[in-house]
């Protein structure tokens, strides 16, 4: 999962491959305690972001902003089956990237 920094540079938020440990990007600014809590509390068949829905884990703002955006603009619609569909749709549709609040 990539994100665009304030300087419009794409950076790694996190990467998760089946059977491998979660890899957090070096520019994310996640603390060791946050990282360890997310890894410990994320079940093998769940996403890191779904863990934020179940647990009160303090995470870097870019992760909490993404979680809130998905919760407010995607899950209420119920039109996507997985996170990759959401990311692909956002990449193709610039209107979805705007902050509508």
N, C-alpha and C positions, 0 to 999 in steps of 0.2 A: 504494500500500500504506500503510495507516494503522496506527498503533499507539496504545495507551493509555499515557500517561505515569503516573508514580507518583501523580500527583494526579488520575487518571482523566479526563484531557483527551485527546481524540483529536487526534493530530498526524500530519502527513505523514512517513512514513519515506522513501519514494521514489516517483516516478511515472515510468513509461516508456511512451511512446506510439511506435508504429511510425514510423520516419523522423525522430524528434525526439530531441534529447539527453536523457539521464537528468536528472531534477530531484530533488535531495535536499531533504528538509524542513529548515527553518532550526533546528528544535529537536533534530534528530538528533545533532548534535555531531560530524559526520564531518569529519575533517581533509582538507585539500586533497590530500595525498599518497594517502590512502585512496580518496578520490573518484576521483582520476585513475587509480589502479591498477584499480579496479573497472570504470570506463568502458573503459579500454584493453583489459582482459582478458576482457570479456564479449562474446561473439560475437553477431551480430545475431539469431540464432535461439535464444539461450539466455537464461535469467533471471539476474539479478544473484546470486540465492541459489545457483544451480547453479555459478556461478563460484567461490563459496566452497568448494564441494566439490572443485574442481580446483586451487585456488591457496591459498597460505597468506597471506591478506591480513588484517591487523589491522583490524577494523571495530568500530564502537560496539557495546556489549553488547546493545542491543535487536536488532540485526541478527544477531549470533551466536546469541542466544537463540532467535530465530525459526528460523534454520537448524537448530540442534540439535533443536528441537521437531519440525520437519518430518522430519528424518532419523530420529528415534526413534519418532515416533507415526504417521507417514503413509507414508513410503517402504517401511517394512518390510511394511506391509499391502498396498501396491500397488493400492489401490482407486481412486485419483484419477488423472485424465489431465493436469490442469494446475493451476497455482497458484490460479486464480480459483475452481475448485471447492473447493479446500482452504479458502480464505478464506470462501467462502459457507457451508460446513459449520460452520466455527468460529463464525461470526457467529450461526448459528441454534442451536447447541448449546453452552450454557454449560459443560457438563462437559468439553469439549475445551479450554477456556481454563485449566482448573485445572492447577497444577504437581503432577504425580503422582510426583515424585521423593522 
